[in-house]
Amino acid sequence: MTRIAVLVSGNGTNLQALIDARGEAFPVEIVSVISDRPGVRALGRARAAGIPAQVVAWSEYRDRGLFTKAICEAAEEAGATALVLAGFMRILGAEAIERFPNRILNVHPALLPAFPGAQAVERAIDHGVKVTGVTIHFVDEEVDHGPIIAQEPVPVLPGDTVESLHARLQEVEHRLYPQVIADFASGSLSIEGRTVWRTDR
Ligand code: GAR
């Protein structure tokens, strides 16, 4: 069993997909859910599933280094050996990458390297792209930049709004992220430079 801490900032539908994936084919234990904001829906989802949930409030730190240290300590105290970012809208500092090398995953609602950072769905629509998608990647020191593990395209349809497109992207996220985390947890992913291979065991 790989023990993960899931980092959240908001609604937590990706967290819910991980909670719902728990079972025999999912060699992952969610030992902690950590939010940078109090009162978000994701915390309620964790509690409803009996998972310890805690807040490491960005507003109390306002310093990336100290905030990162507090997140790492909370995750390690809970017994986590990997961090899973699920709609976590803060940038972790270098200490997190050092303490969890190649053990931090993120899901992003665009086909990286297109549209990194915030408002990725809105910017894809504004740019007029015909295809966007979902990227799952390891986290490195740069924002939305680390080695890509999986990507899946999603077409932008005529008349799409941010909401309608994001809803279709999230359907993909909810299917793909648990699969990728299961592969990661079972040791099926190997990294060579920027390239991630899935090796069946
Ligand atoms: C997800 O769509 C995720 O890809 C995105 O935030 C949403 C969170 O939804 N993450 C980013 O934009 C990170 N740059 P959720 O809270 O319902 O899982």
Residues whose N, C-alpha, C, O or C-beta is under 5 A from the ligand:
A	BS01	GAR	G10 N11 G12 T13 N14 L15 A86 G87 F88 V107 H108 P109 G117
